[in-house]
Amino acid sequence: MTRREKELQFKPKEPIPEFHTREEEAEFWDTHDVADYWDELKPVKVTFAKNLSEGITVRFDKDTLATIRAQAREQGVGPTTLVRIWVLERLRKQSHRATSPHTR
């Protein structure tokens, strides 16, 4: 093993930084190996949408659709997913209000 290889082998790794954008994170992982960071990673719980077998078409004007797409991009989801999230959140709130004893 050369001296340079030994230096690289024992060089302390930098911690995973806080990322402000997905681009920053992508740039970091393009130049680093995730295997070097196993000890810093934590498991996450992942849930998947139920089988969505029925759909509905909702039409928006051009500006509203552009706003929805921009907000979806900021959140890292597609516009359809974002609108579905919003609708489900609203339905939960409405359901909670309807069953809350303070609203009667």
SETORSE-163732 format. One record per atom (N, C-alpha, C): residue number from 0; residue in one letter; atom name; x, y, z. Coordinates in nm, 3 decimals. Each point is the difference from the previous one (the first is absolute). Last residue first. Example, Ala and Ser with C-alpha at 12.3 -4.5 7.8 and 13.67 -1.06 7.14 Angstrom:
% residues 2
{num = 1 residuo = S atomo = N X = 1.285 Y = -0.225 Z = 0.708}
{num = 1 residuo = S atomo = CA X = 0.082 Y = 0.119 Z = 0.006}
{num = 1 residuo = S atomo = C X = -0.077 Y = 0.109 Z = 0.073}
{num = 0 residuo = A atomo = N X = 0.029 Y = -0.572 Z = -0.007}
{num = 0 residuo = A atomo = CA X = -0.089 Y = 0.119 Z = 0.000}
{num = 0 residuo = A atomo = C X = 0.090 Y = 0.120 Z = 0.000}
% end
This chain:
% residues 104
{num = 103 residuo = R atomo = N X = -7.077 Y = 2.140 Z = 1.820}
{num = 103 residuo = R atomo = CA X = -0.146 Y = -0.020 Z = 0.003}
{num = 103 residuo = R atomo = C X = -0.065 Y = 0.099 Z = 0.090}
{num = 102 residuo = T atomo = N X = 0.477 Y = -0.066 Z = -0.079}
{num = 102 residuo = T atomo = CA X = -0.061 Y = 0.063 Z = -0.117}
{num = 102 residuo = T atomo = C X = -0.152 Y = -0.012 Z = 0.003}
{num = 101 residuo = H atomo = N X = 0.313 Y = -0.193 Z = 0.326}
{num = 101 residuo = H atomo = CA X = 0.001 Y = 0.147 Z = 0.012}
{num = 101 residuo = H atomo = C X = -0.070 Y = 0.069 Z = -0.117}
{num = 100 residuo = P atomo = N X = 0.081 Y = -0.483 Z = 0.039}
{num = 100 residuo = P atomo = CA X = -0.113 Y = 0.044 Z = 0.082}
{num = 100 residuo = P atomo = C X = -0.008 Y = 0.152 Z = 0.011}
{num = 99 residuo = S atomo = N X = 0.194 Y = -0.290 Z = -0.427}
{num = 99 residuo = S atomo = CA X = 0.047 Y = 0.067 Z = 0.121}
{num = 99 residuo = S atomo = C X = -0.118 Y = 0.051 Z = 0.081}
{num = 98 residuo = T atomo = N X = -0.015 Y = -0.211 Z = -0.442}
{num = 98 residuo = T atomo = CA X = -0.013 Y = -0.090 Z = 0.114}
{num = 98 residuo = T atomo = C X = 0.045 Y = 0.063 Z = 0.131}
{num = 97 residuo = A atomo = N X = 0.016 Y = 0.236 Z = -0.419}
{num = 97 residuo = A atomo = CA X = -0.135 Y = -0.055 Z = 0.006}
{num = 97 residuo = A atomo = C X = -0.020 Y = -0.089 Z = 0.123}
{num = 96 residuo = R atomo = N X = 0.429 Y = 0.178 Z = -0.103}
{num = 96 residuo = R atomo = CA X = -0.092 Y = 0.106 Z = 0.045}
{num = 96 residuo = R atomo = C X = -0.141 Y = -0.052 Z = 0.019}
{num = 95 residuo = H atomo = N X = 0.323 Y = -0.291 Z = -0.182}
{num = 95 residuo = H atomo = CA X = 0.031 Y = 0.027 Z = 0.141}
{num = 95 residuo = H atomo = C X = -0.095 Y = 0.107 Z = 0.055}
{num = 94 residuo = S atomo = N X = -0.022 Y = -0.097 Z = -0.456}
{num = 94 residuo = S atomo = CA X = -0.051 Y = -0.113 Z = 0.076}
{num = 94 residuo = S atomo = C X = 0.021 Y = 0.023 Z = 0.149}
{num = 93 residuo = Q atomo = N X = 0.185 Y = 0.312 Z = -0.295}
{num = 93 residuo = Q atomo = CA X = -0.147 Y = 0.008 Z = -0.003}
{num = 93 residuo = Q atomo = C X = -0.062 Y = -0.110 Z = 0.084}
{num = 92 residuo = K atomo = N X = 0.464 Y = -0.011 Z = -0.058}
{num = 92 residuo = K atomo = CA X = -0.038 Y = 0.114 Z = 0.082}
{num = 92 residuo = K atomo = C X = -0.152 Y = 0.013 Z = 0.008}
{num = 91 residuo = R atomo = N X = 0.174 Y = -0.328 Z = -0.288}
{num = 91 residuo = R atomo = CA X = 0.024 Y = -0.036 Z = 0.140}
{num = 91 residuo = R atomo = C X = -0.042 Y = 0.112 Z = 0.093}
{num = 90 residuo = L atomo = N X = -0.016 Y = 0.086 Z = -0.461}
{num = 90 residuo = L atomo = CA X = -0.106 Y = -0.094 Z = 0.039}
{num = 90 residuo = L atomo = C X = 0.017 Y = -0.044 Z = 0.145}
{num = 89 residuo = R atomo = N X = 0.336 Y = 0.271 Z = -0.185}
{num = 89 residuo = R atomo = CA X = -0.124 Y = 0.076 Z = 0.017}
{num = 89 residuo = R atomo = C X = -0.115 Y = -0.091 Z = 0.044}
{num = 88 residuo = E atomo = N X = 0.413 Y = -0.200 Z = -0.109}
{num = 88 residuo = E atomo = CA X = 0.013 Y = 0.080 Z = 0.122}
{num = 88 residuo = E atomo = C X = -0.129 Y = 0.076 Z = 0.028}
{num = 87 residuo = L atomo = N X = 0.023 Y = -0.237 Z = -0.404}
{num = 87 residuo = L atomo = CA X = -0.013 Y = -0.092 Z = 0.114}
{num = 87 residuo = L atomo = C X = 0.014 Y = 0.075 Z = 0.133}
{num = 86 residuo = V atomo = N X = 0.070 Y = 0.246 Z = -0.396}
{num = 86 residuo = V atomo = CA X = -0.141 Y = -0.042 Z = 0.009}
{num = 86 residuo = V atomo = C X = -0.020 Y = -0.091 Z = 0.121}
{num = 85 residuo = W atomo = N X = 0.442 Y = 0.135 Z = -0.101}
{num = 85 residuo = W atomo = CA X = -0.082 Y = 0.113 Z = 0.045}
{num = 85 residuo = W atomo = C X = -0.145 Y = -0.041 Z = 0.020}
{num = 84 residuo = I atomo = N X = 0.294 Y = -0.318 Z = -0.186}
{num = 84 residuo = I atomo = CA X = 0.033 Y = 0.026 Z = 0.140}
{num = 84 residuo = I atomo = C X = -0.088 Y = 0.111 Z = 0.055}
{num = 83 residuo = R atomo = N X = -0.029 Y = -0.083 Z = -0.458}
{num = 83 residuo = R atomo = CA X = -0.064 Y = -0.109 Z = 0.076}
{num = 83 residuo = R atomo = C X = 0.026 Y = 0.018 Z = 0.149}
{num = 82 residuo = V atomo = N X = 0.217 Y = 0.294 Z = -0.290}
{num = 82 residuo = V atomo = CA X = -0.144 Y = 0.031 Z = 0.006}
{num = 82 residuo = V atomo = C X = -0.074 Y = -0.108 Z = 0.078}
{num = 81 residuo = L atomo = N X = 0.458 Y = -0.075 Z = -0.076}
{num = 81 residuo = L atomo = CA X = -0.020 Y = 0.115 Z = 0.087}
{num = 81 residuo = L atomo = C X = -0.148 Y = 0.034 Z = 0.015}
{num = 80 residuo = T atomo = N X = 0.123 Y = -0.338 Z = -0.306}
{num = 80 residuo = T atomo = CA X = 0.018 Y = -0.044 Z = 0.138}
{num = 80 residuo = T atomo = C X = -0.026 Y = 0.114 Z = 0.097}
{num = 79 residuo = T atomo = N X = 0.001 Y = 0.103 Z = -0.455}
{num = 79 residuo = T atomo = CA X = -0.117 Y = -0.082 Z = 0.033}
{num = 79 residuo = T atomo = C X = 0.006 Y = -0.047 Z = 0.144}
{num = 78 residuo = P atomo = N X = 0.372 Y = 0.238 Z = -0.178}
{num = 78 residuo = P atomo = CA X = -0.116 Y = 0.085 Z = 0.025}
{num = 78 residuo = P atomo = C X = -0.126 Y = -0.079 Z = 0.036}
{num = 77 residuo = G atomo = N X = 0.479 Y = -0.209 Z = 0.125}
{num = 77 residuo = G atomo = CA X = -0.067 Y = 0.041 Z = -0.121}
{num = 77 residuo = G atomo = C X = -0.122 Y = 0.084 Z = 0.032}
{num = 76 residuo = V atomo = N X = 0.432 Y = 0.001 Z = 0.326}
{num = 76 residuo = V atomo = CA X = -0.105 Y = -0.093 Z = -0.042}
{num = 76 residuo = V atomo = C X = -0.059 Y = 0.050 Z = -0.132}
{num = 75 residuo = G atomo = N X = 0.331 Y = 0.227 Z = 0.298}
{num = 75 residuo = G atomo = CA X = 0.056 Y = -0.125 Z = -0.051}
{num = 75 residuo = G atomo = C X = -0.103 Y = -0.104 Z = -0.036}
{num = 74 residuo = Q atomo = N X = -0.029 Y = 0.476 Z = 0.158}
{num = 74 residuo = Q atomo = CA X = -0.021 Y = -0.106 Z = 0.100}
{num = 74 residuo = Q atomo = C X = 0.051 Y = -0.136 Z = -0.047}
{num = 73 residuo = E atomo = N X = 0.025 Y = 0.385 Z = -0.283}
{num = 73 residuo = E atomo = CA X = 0.067 Y = 0.040 Z = 0.126}
{num = 73 residuo = E atomo = C X = -0.010 Y = -0.111 Z = 0.104}
{num = 72 residuo = R atomo = N X = -0.238 Y = -0.055 Z = -0.403}
{num = 72 residuo = R atomo = CA X = 0.143 Y = -0.015 Z = -0.023}
{num = 72 residuo = R atomo = C X = 0.079 Y = 0.035 Z = 0.127}
{num = 71 residuo = A atomo = N X = -0.461 Y = 0.077 Z = 0.003}
{num = 71 residuo = A atomo = CA X = 0.027 Y = -0.144 Z = 0.001}
{num = 71 residuo = A atomo = C X = 0.150 Y = -0.025 Z = -0.017}
{num = 70 residuo = Q atomo = N X = -0.153 Y = 0.440 Z = -0.040}
{num = 70 residuo = Q atomo = CA X = -0.005 Y = -0.043 Z = 0.139}
{num = 70 residuo = Q atomo = C X = 0.030 Y = -0.150 Z = 0.012}
{num = 69 residuo = A atomo = N X = -0.029 Y = 0.179 Z = -0.434}
{num = 69 residuo = A atomo = CA X = 0.116 Y = 0.057 Z = 0.070}
{num = 69 residuo = A atomo = C X = 0.004 Y = -0.046 Z = 0.145}
{num = 68 residuo = R atomo = N X = -0.374 Y = -0.122 Z = -0.264}
{num = 68 residuo = R atomo = CA X = 0.121 Y = -0.071 Z = -0.043}
{num = 68 residuo = R atomo = C X = 0.124 Y = 0.051 Z = 0.073}
{num = 67 residuo = I atomo = N X = -0.408 Y = 0.224 Z = 0.075}
{num = 67 residuo = I atomo = CA X = -0.005 Y = -0.135 Z = 0.057}
{num = 67 residuo = I atomo = C X = 0.127 Y = -0.077 Z = -0.036}
{num = 66 residuo = T atomo = N X = -0.053 Y = 0.419 Z = -0.198}
{num = 66 residuo = T atomo = CA X = 0.026 Y = 0.014 Z = 0.144}
{num = 66 residuo = T atomo = C X = 0.001 Y = -0.136 Z = 0.067}
{num = 65 residuo = A atomo = N X = -0.122 Y = 0.016 Z = -0.449}
{num = 65 residuo = A atomo = CA X = 0.143 Y = 0.032 Z = 0.012}
{num = 65 residuo = A atomo = C X = 0.038 Y = 0.012 Z = 0.147}
{num = 64 residuo = L atomo = N X = -0.454 Y = -0.053 Z = -0.101}
{num = 64 residuo = L atomo = CA X = 0.073 Y = -0.125 Z = -0.024}
{num = 64 residuo = L atomo = C X = 0.151 Y = 0.022 Z = 0.012}
{num = 63 residuo = T atomo = N X = -0.277 Y = 0.375 Z = 0.028}
{num = 63 residuo = T atomo = CA X = -0.019 Y = -0.084 Z = 0.118}
{num = 63 residuo = T atomo = C X = 0.078 Y = -0.130 Z = -0.016}
{num = 62 residuo = D atomo = N X = -0.005 Y = 0.292 Z = -0.369}
{num = 62 residuo = D atomo = CA X = 0.078 Y = 0.055 Z = 0.111}
{num = 62 residuo = D atomo = C X = -0.011 Y = -0.085 Z = 0.127}
{num = 61 residuo = K atomo = N X = -0.261 Y = -0.120 Z = -0.389}
{num = 61 residuo = K atomo = CA X = 0.144 Y = -0.014 Z = -0.024}
{num = 61 residuo = K atomo = C X = 0.084 Y = 0.048 Z = 0.119}
{num = 60 residuo = D atomo = N X = -0.493 Y = -0.173 Z = 0.109}
{num = 60 residuo = D atomo = CA X = 0.052 Y = 0.094 Z = -0.099}
{num = 60 residuo = D atomo = C X = 0.152 Y = -0.011 Z = -0.002}
{num = 59 residuo = F atomo = N X = -0.284 Y = -0.433 Z = 0.129}
{num = 59 residuo = F atomo = CA X = 0.047 Y = 0.126 Z = 0.056}
{num = 59 residuo = F atomo = C X = 0.041 Y = 0.094 Z = -0.112}
{num = 58 residuo = R atomo = N X = -0.306 Y = -0.495 Z = 0.106}
{num = 58 residuo = R atomo = CA X = 0.064 Y = 0.093 Z = -0.092}
{num = 58 residuo = R atomo = C X = 0.035 Y = 0.130 Z = 0.072}
{num = 57 residuo = V atomo = N X = -0.086 Y = -0.553 Z = 0.113}
{num = 57 residuo = V atomo = CA X = -0.022 Y = 0.135 Z = 0.049}
{num = 57 residuo = V atomo = C X = 0.075 Y = 0.094 Z = -0.093}
{num = 56 residuo = T atomo = N X = -0.185 Y = -0.547 Z = 0.033}
{num = 56 residuo = T atomo = CA X = 0.071 Y = 0.103 Z = -0.076}
{num = 56 residuo = T atomo = C X = -0.039 Y = 0.136 Z = 0.056}
{num = 55 residuo = I atomo = N X = 0.032 Y = -0.522 Z = 0.215}
{num = 55 residuo = I atomo = CA X = -0.087 Y = 0.112 Z = -0.027}
{num = 55 residuo = I atomo = C X = 0.084 Y = 0.103 Z = -0.077}
{num = 54 residuo = G atomo = N X = 0.013 Y = -0.576 Z = 0.138}
{num = 54 residuo = G atomo = CA X = 0.055 Y = 0.133 Z = -0.014}
{num = 54 residuo = G atomo = C X = -0.107 Y = 0.103 Z = -0.025}
{num = 53 residuo = E atomo = N X = 0.126 Y = -0.543 Z = 0.205}
{num = 53 residuo = E atomo = CA X = -0.094 Y = 0.091 Z = -0.063}
{num = 53 residuo = E atomo = C X = 0.059 Y = 0.139 Z = -0.004}
{num = 52 residuo = S atomo = N X = 0.232 Y = -0.373 Z = 0.193}
{num = 52 residuo = S atomo = CA X = -0.057 Y = -0.056 Z = -0.121}
{num = 52 residuo = S atomo = C X = -0.099 Y = 0.093 Z = -0.070}
{num = 51 residuo = L atomo = N X = 0.428 Y = -0.042 Z = 0.360}
{num = 51 residuo = L atomo = CA X = -0.094 Y = 0.104 Z = -0.041}
{num = 51 residuo = L atomo = C X = -0.061 Y = -0.040 Z = -0.134}
{num = 50 residuo = N atomo = N X = 0.250 Y = -0.247 Z = 0.431}
{num = 50 residuo = N atomo = CA X = -0.024 Y = -0.016 Z = -0.143}
{num = 50 residuo = N atomo = C X = -0.110 Y = 0.098 Z = -0.041}
{num = 49 residuo = K atomo = N X = 0.279 Y = 0.157 Z = 0.409}
{num = 49 residuo = K atomo = CA X = -0.084 Y = -0.116 Z = -0.029}
{num = 49 residuo = K atomo = C X = -0.016 Y = -0.010 Z = -0.152}
{num = 48 residuo = A atomo = N X = 0.438 Y = 0.234 Z = 0.187}
{num = 48 residuo = A atomo = CA X = -0.141 Y = 0.025 Z = -0.020}
{num = 48 residuo = A atomo = C X = -0.073 Y = -0.132 Z = -0.027}
{num = 47 residuo = F atomo = N X = 0.442 Y = 0.001 Z = 0.298}
{num = 47 residuo = F atomo = CA X = -0.037 Y = 0.013 Z = -0.140}
{num = 47 residuo = F atomo = C X = -0.150 Y = 0.020 Z = -0.010}
{num = 46 residuo = T atomo = N X = 0.430 Y = 0.072 Z = 0.382}
{num = 46 residuo = T atomo = CA X = -0.135 Y = -0.047 Z = -0.028}
{num = 46 residuo = T atomo = C X = -0.031 Y = 0.028 Z = -0.146}
{num = 45 residuo = V atomo = N X = 0.449 Y = -0.046 Z = 0.361}
{num = 45 residuo = V atomo = CA X = -0.051 Y = 0.037 Z = -0.131}
{num = 45 residuo = V atomo = C X = -0.140 Y = -0.055 Z = -0.014}
{num = 44 residuo = K atomo = N X = 0.396 Y = 0.129 Z = 0.397}
{num = 44 residuo = K atomo = CA X = -0.122 Y = -0.074 Z = -0.029}
{num = 44 residuo = K atomo = C X = -0.056 Y = 0.052 Z = -0.132}
{num = 43 residuo = V atomo = N X = 0.533 Y = -0.013 Z = 0.152}
{num = 43 residuo = V atomo = CA X = -0.120 Y = 0.082 Z = -0.007}
{num = 43 residuo = V atomo = C X = -0.119 Y = -0.089 Z = -0.031}
{num = 42 residuo = P atomo = N X = 0.545 Y = -0.033 Z = 0.217}
{num = 42 residuo = P atomo = CA X = -0.111 Y = -0.055 Z = -0.076}
{num = 42 residuo = P atomo = C X = -0.120 Y = 0.096 Z = 0.003}
{num = 41 residuo = K atomo = N X = 0.509 Y = 0.176 Z = 0.027}
{num = 41 residuo = K atomo = CA X = -0.105 Y = -0.050 Z = 0.088}
{num = 41 residuo = K atomo = C X = -0.112 Y = -0.058 Z = -0.086}
{num = 40 residuo = L atomo = N X = 0.574 Y = 0.137 Z = -0.032}
{num = 40 residuo = L atomo = CA X = -0.134 Y = -0.011 Z = -0.059}
{num = 40 residuo = L atomo = C X = -0.098 Y = -0.060 Z = 0.100}
{num = 39 residuo = E atomo = N X = 0.482 Y = 0.059 Z = 0.062}
{num = 39 residuo = E atomo = CA X = -0.074 Y = 0.125 Z = 0.020}
{num = 39 residuo = E atomo = C X = -0.144 Y = -0.009 Z = -0.050}
{num = 38 residuo = D atomo = N X = 0.325 Y = -0.358 Z = -0.045}
{num = 38 residuo = D atomo = CA X = -0.016 Y = 0.024 Z = 0.143}
{num = 38 residuo = D atomo = C X = -0.078 Y = 0.129 Z = 0.030}
{num = 37 residuo = W atomo = N X = 0.117 Y = -0.131 Z = -0.451}
{num = 37 residuo = W atomo = CA X = -0.102 Y = -0.088 Z = 0.058}
{num = 37 residuo = W atomo = C X = -0.026 Y = 0.032 Z = 0.146}
{num = 36 residuo = Y atomo = N X = 0.306 Y = 0.203 Z = -0.355}
{num = 36 residuo = Y atomo = CA X = -0.085 Y = 0.073 Z = 0.095}
{num = 36 residuo = Y atomo = C X = -0.106 Y = -0.087 Z = 0.065}
{num = 35 residuo = D atomo = N X = 0.319 Y = -0.119 Z = -0.356}
{num = 35 residuo = D atomo = CA X = 0.085 Y = 0.064 Z = 0.102}
{num = 35 residuo = D atomo = C X = -0.082 Y = 0.064 Z = 0.111}
{num = 34 residuo = A atomo = N X = -0.204 Y = -0.197 Z = -0.385}
{num = 34 residuo = A atomo = CA X = 0.054 Y = -0.105 Z = 0.086}
{num = 34 residuo = A atomo = C X = 0.089 Y = 0.057 Z = 0.110}
{num = 33 residuo = V atomo = N X = -0.180 Y = 0.267 Z = -0.356}
{num = 33 residuo = V atomo = CA X = -0.092 Y = -0.019 Z = 0.113}
{num = 33 residuo = V atomo = C X = 0.051 Y = -0.106 Z = 0.096}
{num = 32 residuo = D atomo = N X = 0.307 Y = 0.320 Z = -0.310}
{num = 32 residuo = D atomo = CA X = -0.054 Y = -0.136 Z = -0.001}
{num = 32 residuo = D atomo = C X = -0.086 Y = -0.021 Z = 0.124}
{num = 31 residuo = H atomo = N X = 0.134 Y = 0.466 Z = -0.306}
{num = 31 residuo = H atomo = CA X = 0.022 Y = -0.077 Z = 0.122}
{num = 31 residuo = H atomo = C X = -0.067 Y = -0.136 Z = -0.013}
{num = 30 residuo = T atomo = N X = -0.033 Y = 0.358 Z = -0.328}
{num = 30 residuo = T atomo = CA X = 0.143 Y = -0.002 Z = 0.030}
{num = 30 residuo = T atomo = C X = 0.034 Y = -0.079 Z = 0.127}
{num = 29 residuo = D atomo = N X = -0.447 Y = 0.067 Z = -0.170}
{num = 29 residuo = D atomo = CA X = 0.073 Y = -0.029 Z = -0.123}
{num = 29 residuo = D atomo = C X = 0.150 Y = -0.015 Z = 0.027}
{num = 28 residuo = W atomo = N X = -0.300 Y = 0.138 Z = 0.341}
{num = 28 residuo = W atomo = CA X = 0.001 Y = -0.145 Z = -0.019}
{num = 28 residuo = W atomo = C X = 0.065 Y = -0.041 Z = -0.131}
{num = 27 residuo = F atomo = N X = -0.037 Y = 0.467 Z = 0.101}
{num = 27 residuo = F atomo = CA X = 0.075 Y = -0.068 Z = 0.107}
{num = 27 residuo = F atomo = C X = 0.010 Y = -0.149 Z = -0.029}
{num = 26 residuo = E atomo = N X = -0.271 Y = 0.255 Z = -0.284}
{num = 26 residuo = E atomo = CA X = 0.141 Y = 0.030 Z = -0.023}
{num = 26 residuo = E atomo = C X = 0.088 Y = -0.071 Z = 0.104}
{num = 25 residuo = A atomo = N X = -0.467 Y = -0.021 Z = 0.052}
{num = 25 residuo = A atomo = CA X = 0.043 Y = -0.082 Z = -0.114}
{num = 25 residuo = A atomo = C X = 0.149 Y = 0.020 Z = -0.028}
{num = 24 residuo = E atomo = N X = -0.199 Y = 0.272 Z = 0.328}
{num = 24 residuo = E atomo = CA X = 0.011 Y = -0.139 Z = 0.046}
{num = 24 residuo = E atomo = C X = 0.049 Y = -0.090 Z = -0.111}
{num = 23 residuo = E atomo = N X = -0.087 Y = 0.447 Z = -0.106}
{num = 23 residuo = E atomo = CA X = 0.115 Y = -0.009 Z = 0.091}
{num = 23 residuo = E atomo = C X = 0.022 Y = -0.144 Z = 0.044}
{num = 22 residuo = E atomo = N X = -0.384 Y = 0.086 Z = -0.250}
{num = 22 residuo = E atomo = CA X = 0.118 Y = 0.009 Z = -0.084}
{num = 22 residuo = E atomo = C X = 0.128 Y = -0.010 Z = 0.083}
{num = 21 residuo = R atomo = N X = -0.423 Y = 0.025 Z = 0.204}
{num = 21 residuo = R atomo = CA X = 0.025 Y = -0.135 Z = -0.049}
{num = 21 residuo = R atomo = C X = 0.125 Y = -0.001 Z = -0.088}
{num = 20 residuo = T atomo = N X = -0.025 Y = 0.369 Z = 0.384}
{num = 20 residuo = T atomo = CA X = -0.072 Y = -0.033 Z = -0.124}
{num = 20 residuo = T atomo = C X = 0.030 Y = -0.145 Z = -0.037}
{num = 19 residuo = H atomo = N X = 0.174 Y = 0.178 Z = 0.396}
{num = 19 residuo = H atomo = CA X = -0.105 Y = 0.101 Z = -0.017}
{num = 19 residuo = H atomo = C X = -0.082 Y = -0.026 Z = -0.125}
{num = 18 residuo = F atomo = N X = 0.304 Y = -0.322 Z = 0.368}
{num = 18 residuo = F atomo = CA X = -0.019 Y = 0.046 Z = -0.138}
{num = 18 residuo = F atomo = C X = -0.115 Y = 0.099 Z = -0.006}
{num = 17 residuo = E atomo = N X = 0.383 Y = -0.184 Z = 0.378}
{num = 17 residuo = E atomo = CA X = -0.141 Y = 0.036 Z = -0.018}
{num = 17 residuo = E atomo = C X = -0.013 Y = 0.055 Z = -0.141}
{num = 16 residuo = P atomo = N X = 0.400 Y = -0.352 Z = 0.083}
{num = 16 residuo = P atomo = CA X = -0.044 Y = 0.136 Z = 0.031}
{num = 16 residuo = P atomo = C X = -0.152 Y = 0.014 Z = -0.006}
{num = 15 residuo = I atomo = N X = 0.339 Y = -0.418 Z = 0.134}
{num = 15 residuo = I atomo = CA X = -0.102 Y = 0.034 Z = -0.100}
{num = 15 residuo = I atomo = C X = -0.052 Y = 0.139 Z = 0.034}
{num = 14 residuo = P atomo = N X = 0.499 Y = -0.099 Z = 0.152}
{num = 14 residuo = P atomo = CA X = -0.137 Y = -0.044 Z = 0.032}
{num = 14 residuo = P atomo = C X = -0.095 Y = 0.037 Z = -0.113}
{num = 13 residuo = E atomo = N X = 0.517 Y = -0.120 Z = -0.094}
{num = 13 residuo = E atomo = CA X = -0.079 Y = 0.114 Z = 0.044}
{num = 13 residuo = E atomo = C X = -0.141 Y = -0.049 Z = 0.033}
{num = 12 residuo = K atomo = N X = 0.446 Y = -0.314 Z = 0.049}
{num = 12 residuo = K atomo = CA X = -0.103 Y = 0.045 Z = -0.092}
{num = 12 residuo = K atomo = C X = -0.072 Y = 0.122 Z = 0.057}
{num = 11 residuo = P atomo = N X = 0.525 Y = -0.159 Z = 0.078}
{num = 11 residuo = P atomo = CA X = -0.134 Y = 0.000 Z = 0.059}
{num = 11 residuo = P atomo = C X = -0.102 Y = 0.056 Z = -0.099}
{num = 10 residuo = K atomo = N X = 0.448 Y = -0.271 Z = -0.131}
{num = 10 residuo = K atomo = CA X = -0.050 Y = 0.137 Z = 0.004}
{num = 10 residuo = K atomo = C X = -0.140 Y = -0.001 Z = 0.062}
{num = 9 residuo = F atomo = N X = 0.283 Y = -0.385 Z = -0.108}
{num = 9 residuo = F atomo = CA X = -0.016 Y = 0.041 Z = 0.138}
{num = 9 residuo = F atomo = C X = -0.048 Y = 0.144 Z = 0.014}
{num = 8 residuo = Q atomo = N X = 0.073 Y = -0.204 Z = -0.432}
{num = 8 residuo = Q atomo = CA X = -0.069 Y = -0.103 Z = 0.077}
{num = 8 residuo = Q atomo = C X = -0.030 Y = 0.048 Z = 0.142}
{num = 7 residuo = L atomo = N X = 0.263 Y = 0.264 Z = -0.296}
{num = 7 residuo = L atomo = CA X = -0.143 Y = 0.003 Z = -0.036}
{num = 7 residuo = L atomo = C X = -0.080 Y = -0.098 Z = 0.084}
{num = 6 residuo = E atomo = N X = 0.466 Y = 0.004 Z = 0.052}
{num = 6 residuo = E atomo = CA X = -0.055 Y = 0.128 Z = 0.046}
{num = 6 residuo = E atomo = C X = -0.149 Y = 0.007 Z = -0.027}
{num = 5 residuo = K atomo = N X = 0.233 Y = -0.371 Z = -0.167}
{num = 5 residuo = K atomo = CA X = -0.011 Y = -0.008 Z = 0.146}
{num = 5 residuo = K atomo = C X = -0.061 Y = 0.129 Z = 0.056}
{num = 4 residuo = E atomo = N X = 0.098 Y = -0.013 Z = -0.457}
{num = 4 residuo = E atomo = CA X = -0.113 Y = -0.088 Z = 0.029}
{num = 4 residuo = E atomo = C X = -0.022 Y = -0.013 Z = 0.151}
{num = 3 residuo = R atomo = N X = 0.380 Y = 0.236 Z = -0.144}
{num = 3 residuo = R atomo = CA X = -0.123 Y = 0.075 Z = -0.032}
{num = 3 residuo = R atomo = C X = -0.124 Y = -0.084 Z = 0.031}
{num = 2 residuo = R atomo = N X = 0.425 Y = -0.203 Z = 0.038}
{num = 2 residuo = R atomo = CA X = -0.022 Y = 0.097 Z = 0.108}
{num = 2 residuo = R atomo = C X = -0.129 Y = 0.078 Z = -0.022}
{num = 1 residuo = T atomo = N X = 0.015 Y = -0.484 Z = -0.215}
{num = 1 residuo = T atomo = CA X = 0.080 Y = 0.121 Z = -0.008}
{num = 1 residuo = T atomo = C X = -0.032 Y = 0.092 Z = 0.117}
{num = 0 residuo = M atomo = N X = -0.023 Y = -0.548 Z = -0.021}
{num = 0 residuo = M atomo = CA X = -0.086 Y = 0.118 Z = 0.000}
{num = 0 residuo = M atomo = C X = 0.090 Y = 0.124 Z = 0.000}
% end
